[in-house]
Amino acid sequence: MAGRYEPLKSDSLGNNAQNLKPRGTVARRLGIGFAIVLTLATLSVIRIHPSSLSADLGLKSSSNVDSSSDNSAVKTCAPASAPIAHPPAPINPWASLSLDETVQVQKWLEHPKRNLNLTRGDIAQPSDNHIYMIEAYYPSKADVFGYFSSLDPAAIPSRNARITIHHGSADKPMVKDYLVGPLPISSTTRMKPLTDIYHTEDIPFNARGFDARDWTVPQFFSKMAAPLAEAFKDLLGGIVAGLPNDTLITGGSGPFSFDGSFRRLWIGWRRNTPGFFLHPLNLYQYIDVSGTDPSKWEQLKVVYNHQVFDTSESFMEAFHNGSLQRIAPVTEKDADLSWSTRKRIGAQRDLDHLPGPRSISSSGLRFRVDRDLQYVSWMGWGLYLGFNRDMGLSLWDIRFRDERIVYELAPQEAIAQYTGNDPFQSTTAWLDRYFGMGLSVRDMIPGYDCPHEAVYLPATTFATKGIFTRERGICVFEHDSGRPLTRHLGYGENEFGAVKGYELVIRSISTVGNYDYLVSFDYIFHLDGTIEVRLSASGYLQAGFYDAEQGHYGNRIWETTIGSLHDHVINFKVDLDVAGTSNSLLKITTSQEIITQPWYEDDWGDEVIQQKITREYIDNEDDALLRFPTNFQGSFAVVNQNETNKWGVPRGYAIHPGYSPVHNTIVGSKRLLNNANWARYNLAVSRRKETEPSSSSMWNFNLPGAPPVDFHKFFDGESIAQEDLVAWVNVGMHHLPQAEDAPNTRTNTAASSFFLTPVNYFDYDVSIESTNAILLQSPEKPGDPFSHDDYGVRPAHCIPEPVAPFEYFPVQIFDLDGKRAPPATVEEMRRAAELYHRIKMEL
């Protein structure tokens, strides 16, 4: 649609005002003034009470939004509901197990014919056999492709469940994974060990899954806490009696084992106050919880104020005889402990009493969703969603303009390795897959975690005590980035214009103990075929106790609290299929050269110093453990050498570093000896194998010396020239905490990202196809306005629907029979969410 774009004119800036002469009488001026006041009053009513005014005027909600400038009949904006999507297949091969499927598998396993001697997880003891996990096991890529190519119902991949059982009652206790299928349960369903994805056979029982029974058994209190109760009150200013009103709690560091021969951890004491993560105290105990018999669990060391004691008795003897070097505790009587809460403080800022701007899709949402199949499409993009216990949200079969770009895009592992001058911080190297980043997802806060008009999708996972469903586990929304994707100001024909920078965001947030990952993960889709993967972190620091000897390991952020230096590294699997599955790894570098040419014999001499490009293919896996080049002088791309664009260049997708492209600082630590080798690099590329579905496993955390998945074993000298490849890409940050990390870390600085972006994949920038764009033409006559073409897409003018009243509910829990369980207490919710970070002693 043609229109006019008015440039600023000098005579519109006030010169004409001097030539305006007053006309009419005083009465006319008063009449005009009254009309203006009446108009302003009417507009105020429209702004303040648009919905009630619309009702009074007889306006009806309609998706046919009037985009004209006539305000006499403003209609209600289109509802913020997503149109139905049209997936390429009528099933989602990566769908989570339904509640009914999970219950069926549970009952099938419990049948006496299975001879598994199972005890229900909600009542099981460490010495019992119990089911730890039930979730979908994804079909092979070949099976999915076979079905997608024909859509023949007979070719639908078989559905299987992955089962984890803690065999606590076995003669040699162990943990085993199994495959159960095909599903649904029938006479053909079978069970077999799942071993081909691991580099070890069985998982040692001391490396077993996260288990609150490590501290809820009575022996934990009687052996670890009770003998020191008198000292707790005097040295730490608190009480530990195993009662609800205890003023002290403890938390554990990890890993708990090196090779499965023991299960031991340091616990450190904290004040039982809101934001307890920021209230560490300077007493630590090294405890042994190996095996299945809690009566054999024991305390091995006590450390207080850098003094080490081998037994509780020797510590208490020093406490009583005066030889213990003490530090006076800081208690609530001495200091305000509320600094660690999120309650607002400080003077209200100017205009902050007004609600901020919000995004409204005036003409309706522009992305499509199939809620049942968990499929999303937008502006040529289409993809399926998956969700699992270990890492949460994953994306599958990502297509753009009817071509598959990525088969699988999924987080694999997240490490957090700490440093410090105490037994707790210096021994901590978390691998969060162990705790379940999917299991740790909770409902998002509408209007805060995601925009008001976001579409939410559910996420369901199995836990030992029930099945958890979050109705707002995933959100999808489109937003305006606030900057054009492309633009140029020019004066030649069709040179001047811009394309709107709209983006589609798919988000899930996982709160693993103290940290909130925006996994958490944001997957951001752009109009030019680029995918951005961004991770942001917030939540509480895992703080250490501050004293004069901690200065090299962090910053003091309160009276007795230090924010400890640590690294975060998060690994993603990127199974790119660039113009097919036969792909190669292209390394592009730039360097300096000095050249001479005959035409350089001018005033500047005969030499020129400039850059040049070197392109080389990495053909062997062993050479594909990579770090980004110095000064980022180069890049890596997955390309198809047999498929070229119009210009004869191999089509490809580059893996570009975004914000904070880091790898782990520490190499050689026993606590990360071989269980997170992927963290040593910025990225790595290997040949895709069904037996190498992930760079880690939940068991790697407690087996750094003998990990079930050893990433380095993926790289065994195989060719990666024109093969089906997988890129393993890292994001993260070197986190040196500061005072501004209290109470919570900020997502604007605690962020990292990478981009998958077309490199010669197309013949031109395909975002030029967007009609949410403008094209301007220079005026034919000097001083006339620019003409413009907005392709018929004009800003809509409508009254937004009111925001729904705010409400937030706890996660829905179903028992192991699939029946809705009673609502969880706050203490039960805390135990499930805060994990080993908050161990509340119980009698």
N, C-alpha and C positions, 0 to 999 in steps of 0.2 A: 504494500500500500504506500503510495506516495504521500509525502507530507512536507512540512517546512521546519527547518531548524534555524532559529534566530541567533546570530552572533551578537555579542555586545556592540552597541553603537555609542559613539561619543555623545550624540545628542540625546541619548536616553539616560545619561548620568546626571542630569540636572540642568543643562543649559536651557532646555525648553521651558523649564519651570519659571525662568525669569520672564518669559514672554507671555505667560498666562495671565489674563486680566480677569479680575472678579466680575461676575455678572449676576444679575438678579437681585432680589431684595433680601432683607434679613429674614423675612418669613420663609423664603425659599430655602435659605441656608439652614434654618431650623428644621424645615421639613426633611431635607436631605439627611441632616444629622440624626433625626428620629428614625428614619428608615434604616440607616446604618446600624444604630443600636439594636433595632428590632431584628435585623438580619443576623448580627453577632449572637444575640440571645438564642435565636432559633438554631444556629449552628452549634452552639454549646449544648443545647438539649439533644441534638442529634448525636454529638460525640459522647455525651455521658450516658444516654439511654437509647442506644441505637435499636436494641431488640424491641423494647416496649414501643418506641416510636414507629418501628416497622409494623408492629401489630396494629397500632392505632390507624396507620395509613392503609391497612389492608394488604401489606406486601407479603408474599409467600416465598418460602425457600425454593430455590431452583438452581440446578446446575448450569442452566443457560444464563451465564452471567452477562449483564449488560455492561459492555466495555466502553460505552460512549461517555462523553463528559457531561451528559444531562443528569443532574442530581435529583430530578423530580421523581424518579422511580428507581431508587437504588435497591437492589435485591440482595438477599442473603447469599453469602459465599457458598460454593459447593461444599458438601460434607467432606470431611477429611477421612474418607474410607478408600482403600486401595481397590482399583478394578481387579478382576480375576486375571491371573496370569495363565499363559498357555505353554506349559513345559513341553520339551521335545519328546517326552515319554510319559505314559500315565502312571508311572511309579517313581519313587525316589529310592535308588539302590542303597543310599547311605543314610536312610531314615533310622532314627533311634527306635529301640524296641518300645512298643506301646505298653501301657500298664497291664493289659490283659496278657500280652505275650510274656512279659517278665514274670507274672504270677504263674503262668503255665509252665515256664521253664523251672521255676523254683519248686513247684509241686512235683514235676517229673523227676527232678534230682532227689527230692526227699523220699520218693517211693522206695520201699524196701528192696525192690529188684535191683536198684542201682548199687546197693551194698556200700553206701558211703558213710553210714552211721553219723548223719548230720544232726546238729543241734541248731535251733533257730538263732540267728545272729544277735537278736535283741536280748537273749538270755545266756548266750554261750560264754564259757570261760576260756582262758588261754589254752587249757588242756583239751578242749573239745574240737571236733571238726565243724566248721561252719562256712557258709558261702560268704565270700567277701565282695564279690562283684558279679553282676550279670549285665551284659550290654551287647549291642549288635557288633558282629564281626563283618567287616566290609568285604564284598566279593572282589574277585580278581579283576584287574583292568581289562583283560582279554574277554572275560565273561560279560562285563558291562558293554564293551564295544560290540561284541557279538549281538547283544540284544538291541542296542541303540541303532545298529545298522539295519535291522529288519523289523523291529518292534513286534516280532512274533511272540505271542504269549508263551509258547513252548520254550522260548529262549531266555525267559526271565531268569536271572541268576538266582541260585538257591539262597535262602536266607538262613543265617547261622548266628548263634550266640556265643560270645566269649565268656567263659566262666572262670573265676578264681576261687579256689578253696584253700582255706587254712587247715591243714591236716595236723591239728594239735594232739590228737590221740594216737597217732601212728607211733610205732616203735622208735622210728627216727622222724620226729616232727619235721614237716616241710610244707612248702607252699607250691601248688601246681596250678597251671592254667590249662583249660580244656576248651575244645570246640564242641558245641551241641547243635545238631541240625540233621536234616533240614527242618525249618519251622514253616508253618505251625506244627506243634507236637503231633506226631502220628506214629503209626507202627514202624515207619521207616527211620524215625529219629534215632541217631546214634551219638555216642560221646567218645571222644578220643583226645589224648594229650596234645596240647598246642606247644610244640617245641621248635618248629622250624624257623621261627622268627627270633630265636634267642641263640646266644653263643654258649649257653650252659643248659643242662638238663633240668634239674630241680632248683628251686629257690630255697636257700637255707631258712629255717623258721625264724632265726634271729633277725632276718631281714624282712620279716612279715610286714603287712600293710599297717597303715596308721590305725592305732587302736587305743581308745580312751581307757581300756582296761589296764594299760600300763601304769595308771596312777589311781584308778578308782577302786582297786582292791584294798581291803583294810590294811594289809601288810605294808602298803606304801606309806601310809601315815604313821603306823606304829614304828616302822624301822627308820624312816628318813626324817620325819618332822618331830615326832614326840620327844626323842632324846634331846633335842635342842630347844625345846619350847621356852625354857627360862632365858636362854641367850637371845632368842628372837625378840623378846620384849625389851630387854635391856640394850642390846646392840642395834636393833633395827627399828625399835619404837613401835612394834606391832605384835599382834597375837595370832597364833596358829593353833587352833584347837579342833579343826575338822568340822566347824560349825558354820552356819550361813553368815554369821556376823564377823568372821575372821577378817582382820585388817591387813593380812599379808597373803600373797599368793606366790606361786613359783612358775617357772617356765623352763622348757628344755631346749638345748641346742642339738644340732645334728651335723653329720650323720651319726647313727647309733652303732654302726658296725663298719668294719673294713672289708672282711671277707666272709661274714656270716658266722664266725666262730664265737662271737659274743654280741650282746646287745646292751650297750652302756651309753650314758649321756650325762653331760653336765646340766645341772639345774641351777638357776639363779633366782634369787628372791626379789620380789617387787611389792610396792604398796598396792593394796587392793582399792584402787581409786579410779575414777573415769580417766581414760587415757593411760592406763597402767603401763603401756609399752614405754612410756617416757619416765617411769619412776623405778629404775633399777636400784638395787641395794648391793652392798659389797660383801655378800656372803654367798658362797657357791658350794655345791656338793656334787661329787662324782658318784653315780649310782649304777648298779648292775641289775638289769631286769632281763637277764638271759633265760632262755628256756621257758617251760610252761608251768613251773611250780613257783608261785609267788613266795612261798615260805623260804625259798632259797635266794630270793633277791636280797641285796645288801648294799650298804653304803661303803665306798672305797676311799674317799677323801673328803675333807672339809677345808675350804680356803676362805679365810676372812682377812681382809686388809693386807693381802699378799703373804699371809702366813699359812703354811700348809700343815695339816694334821691328818694322820692316817686313820684315825678312828674318832667316833663321837666322844668317847671317854677322854681321849687326850685333849680334844678341843675344850670340853667342859672343864677339865682339870685346869687348863690355862685360864679359862674364863673365871674360875673361882679363886685361883691363887695369885691373881694380879699380874701374871707374866704376859697376858694377851695385850698387844698394842691396839688400843681402841680408837675409834672415831665416833664422835658424838653424832647420833642420828638426827636428821632433819625431819620433824614431824609436822602434822597439820597445825599444831599449836604455834610452831615457829614460822611457817610459811603458808601462803595461799596455794593450795594444790590445784585450784581450778584452772590454772594456766594451760593444762593439758586437755581441756574440754573444747568443744566446738561452739560453745555459747558466745554470741556476739559481744564484743567489747568496743570501747572507743566511741567518740562522737560520730553521729550520723553525718555522712558526707553530703555536700550540696546536691540537691535534686534526687538523692538516693531514696527518698520517700515515694518516688514514682516507679512503677514497674518498668523494667527495661523492654526494649523492642523484642518482638517475637515474630517468627517466620509463619507466614500464612500462604498456602497455595490457593489463591483466590478462585481459580477455575477448576479446582480439584487436583488430587494427587496425580502425579505423572509417572508413577511406577506401579507395577502390577505385582500382586502376591497371590500365590496359592497356599493358603494356610495349612491345608491337609498334607500337601506334598512338600512343604517348606521350599518353595521355588519363588524366585524373585526375578523380575525383568525391568529394565529401564534403558531407554534411548539406545537400543541395539544390543545391550548387555543382557545376558541371562545366566542363571546359576542356581544350583541346588545347595541347600544347607545341610550340614551334619552336626551332630553334637555328641560328645562322649564324656565319660567321667574324668579321664586323665587331664585333657587339655581344653575341653569345652567346644567352642564354635569352630567349625571347619567349612570350607567352601569347595564345591565340586562341579566339574564339567562347566567351567566358566567359558562362555562363548561371547564373541563380539562380532556383530554383523554376520551372523550365521556361521562363523568359524570358531572352532575350539581353540582357545589360547592356553588355558591351564586346565589340567585334569584334576589336580588336587592342590589346594593352598591351605595349610594348616599349621598351627603352632605345635612344637614338639617338646620343648622343655624350657624351663626358666630357672636360672641359678642366681643365687645371691650369696656372695662370699664376703665375709666380714673380717675386720682386723681389730686389734685392741691389745691392751695390757692386762687382760683378766682371762680366766679360764673359759668364760662363756663366749665373748665376742670372738676371741682368737681361734676358737674351734668350730665356728659356725660356717657351714657351706650348704645352704638349702638347695634342694632340687624340688621345685614345687609340684612337679607331676606326681610325686609320691602322695601328696596330700589331696590331689584331685582339683585341678583348676576349674574343671567343669562342675564338680561336686560343690565347689565354693562359690558358684554363681548364685546370686540372689536377685529378686525382682529389682528392677531399676526404678529410680525416683522420677516419676513423670514431670516433665517441665524443667528438670535439673540435669539428670543424666542424659536425657534425650529431649528434643523439642516437643511441644504440646501435641503437634499433629503427627508424631511418629507412629508407625504401626508396630505393635509388639507381637512377638511370636513366643510360644512356650518352649521350655527345655525341661527334660525329665532325666533323672539319673537314679541308679540303685545305690543304696547304702545298707550297711549291715542291719540297721534298725528300721528300715522302711524304704519307701520309694518317694523321692522328692520331685515335686513339680512346681516350676515357677512360670506363671502366666506371662510375666514380663522379663523373661530371660534373655531375649534378643530384641533389638529394636532396629527398624529400617526407616530412613528418612532421606528426603532430598533437601538440600539447602543451597543458597546462593553464597559462594565463597567471598563475595564482596569485591572481587577483582575479575576483569575479563580474562578469559582463557587465551585469547589472542586479540590484538588491536594494533592499529597504525593510523597516524594522522598523516595524510598525504593529499596531494592536489591533482594528481592525474586521475583519469577516469577509473572508477571502481578501486581506488587505493585506500580510501578513508573508511574505517569501520571497526567493529568490534563484535566478538562472540561472547555471550554471557558465560560466566564461569560456574555453571551449576555442577553439583556433585551429588552422587548417591552414597550414603554412608550406611554400612551394616555394622552394628556394634554389640558387644557383650562385655560385661564387667565382672571380673572375678576378684573377690576379696579373700585372699589367702592369708589368714591370720592378721597381720598388721597392714599388709599392702593391698591396695585396690588397683588392679590392672585394668585399664580401659582397652583387652584381648580381645578394653582392654585390647581391648583389641579392636581397632577400627580398620575396616576394609573400605577404601574409598575409591569409587569408580569415576573416571573422567570421560569427557566427550571425545577425546582424541585417541582412546584406546589404552590409556594408562591406568594401571591399578596401583594405588598407594596403600601400603601396609604401615600403620602407625600404632605404636604402643605408648600410652601415657600412664604414669603411676602417681598415685596419691596415697592417702592413708598415713599411718603412724610409722615413725622410725623404730627400728629395733635398737633402742638406745643403750648405752653403757654407763656404768657408774664412773663419775668424774673424780679424778684426783690428779695431783701434779705430774704423775708419771704417764698420763694418757695423752699428753699434748701432741705427740707425733701421729696419733691415730684418729684425730677428728677435731671437732670444735665444741667448746663448752656452750651449752644452750640453756642451762639452768643451774641452780645452786650446786646440785650433785649429779648432773646429767650431762653426758657427752653424746653428740651425734657421731657415731662411728663410721669411718670410711668403709665403703664396700662397693663391690661391682655387681651390676645387674647385666646378665646376658640372656637373651631369649632367642631361641632357634625356631625357624620356620622351614617347613618343607614346601618347595615350589616345584611341582611336576609340570613343567612347561611342555606343551605340544605345539611347536611352531610350524605351521603348515604341514602338520603330520607328526608322527612320532620319531622319525629319523632326524635327529638333531646333532649339532656339533657345538663345541665351546670355542668361541672366538675371543681372543684377547687383543685389545686395541690399546696401544700406548703412544704417548707423544714425547718427543725429545727435542733437544736443541741441535741445530746443525749450522755450519758455516759453509756457504757455497759461493762460488764465483760464476759469473755469466758475462758474456761479452757486452751485454747491454747495461751492465753495472758500471762501466767506465764513464762515470759522470762526476758531479761535484762531490759525491759521497764515497768515492772509491769503488773498488771492484768486488767488494765482499758484502754479503748480507747475512745477518744472523737471524734465524727464524725457526719455527717449529716444523716438525715433520711427523707423519703418522706411520706407525709400524703395526701391521696386522699379522697375527699368527694363530693357528689353531692348536689348541691343547688336545692331544690325541690320546693321552693315557691318564687313567684315574689318579695315579700316584703323583702326577704333576698338577692336580686340580684341587689341592688344599691351599686356599688362596687368601691373601690380604690385599686390600686396595692399594694401588701404587702411591708412592710418596707424592704429596701435593695433589692427589687424585688426578694425576696425569695419565688418564686412560680409563678403560672400562672393560666389563665383561658382558658378553651377550650370548644367548643361545640362538643359533641360527640353523636354517635348513639349507645346506649347500646345494641341494638339487632343486630348490624352488627359489626363483628370483622375482623381483618386482619388474615393472616396466622398463627400468633402467639397467637391468642386468645384474643387480646387486642382490646377494642372498638375503632372503627375508629373515628377520630376527626380532627378538625381544631382548632389550638390555636390562641388566640388573643394576640399577643406579643407587648409590648410597643417598640417604636423606639426612635427617638431623641425627647427630651423634652416632656415627657408624663405628662401634667399638668392638673389641674382642676382650677376653678376660686378661687381666694383668698378670695374675699368678700362674706360673707353670711349675709343676712338680710337687705341689702340696699333696700329701697322702689322702686328704679328704676329698680331693678331686683328681685322683691319680689317673684313672682310666675311664671313669664313668661319665665324663663330660668333655671328651677330647674335641668335640665340635666347637667348643667355646674358644679354642685357641686361634680361630680364623675369623675373617669377615664373611667368607662364604666358601663352600666346597661344592664340587659337582661330581656325581657318581652315576654309574649305569643303574637304571631302575631295575629293581628286583622285588618280587612279591615277598621274598624272605627278609627284606630290609625295609619294612613299612615305616619305621620310625628311627630317629637318631638316638632315642633313649627309651626307657621303660620306667614304670613306677618303682621297680626294684633296684634301679641303678643308684638311687640315693644312698642306700645302706650297704652297697657293695662296690665301693670305689676301687678295691683291689681285684675284684673278680666280677665285673659288671655283666649282666645277662645280654646287654647290647653294648658292644665295644665299637664305637664309631670308626675307629681307625681300621677295623677289619673289613669295612665296606670297600676300602681302597686296596685292591689286590692285583694291580697291574693290568686290569682289563682295558680294552680300547673303549674310548668314548667318542669315536668318530662316526657320525651318522647312526647313532644309537638312541634308544629311548632314555632320556637323561632326567635326573633330579638335581635341582640346586638346593643346597641347605644354607639359608641366609640368616645372619645374626643381626639383631638390634640390641640396644642396651645403653647403659651409661656408667661412667665412673662417678659414683655419688659421694661427694664430700659434703656431708650435711652442714647446715649453718643455722643460725637462730631463726631464720625465716622458714625453716622446715617444721617449726612448731606453731600450732599443734599438728598440722598435716603438710606433707609435701605437696607442691603445686604442679599441676599437670602441664603448665605452659613451659616449664624448664625441665621437668623430669619426663622427657619424651624422646623417642627415637623412631626412625622410619626408614623404609626403602621403597623404591619404585620399580615396577615392571612396566617398561615403556617401549612402544614400537620403535625399532631402528631399521629403516628400509623395509618394514613389513608392508607398508602401503606405498602407493605412488605419490601421495601428497598428504597433507594434514587433513584427515577426514572430519575434524571438528568443523570445517567450513560447511559441512552439510546442515548444520543446525540452523533452524529458522528463528531461534531466539537470538537474533543478531540484528545488526543495523549496518546499512551501507549509505554513505553520504557522498554527495556530488558537489563539487565546487560551484559557486554561483556564476552564472553567465555574465551578470552585470556587477561590477564592483559595488560592495555595500549591501547587495541583496543577501537574503539568508541562504544557507546551504539547503539543498533538497535532500530528502532521505527516503530510504525504503526499509520498512521494518518487517517485510515479508508477511504482513497481515497479522502478526502477533503483537498485540498491544497490551499494555498493563490493564488488568481488569479492575473494576471499581465495584466493591460490594461490601456488605456488612458481615464481618466474621462471626462464626458461631461462638457462643460463649464457651470459655474454658471450663471443663468439667471440674466439679469440686474435688479438692485434693483428698486422696485417701491412700493408705499404704497398709498392706497386710503381710503377715509372715508367710513363709513358704508353706505350700500345701503338702502334707505328709500322708501317705497311705501306708498301711501296715503291710506285712509280707503276704497277706491274703488278698491285697488289693482293696481293702476297705479303708475309708477315710479314718485316719487316726485322730485321737484327741489333740487339740492344739498344744503345741510345745510350750513349756514354761520358758521364761527368759534365761534361766540358768541352762536349760537344755539347748536353747538356741546358741548361747555363748559357747558351750562345749563343742557344738558342731562347727562353729565358725572360727573360733580363736585357737583351736587345735592345741599344739604343744606350747603355744605362747602363753597360755593362761591355764595353769594346773591348779585347780581348787581342791585343796585337801578335803577328804571325806572320811568319816569314821566307818 
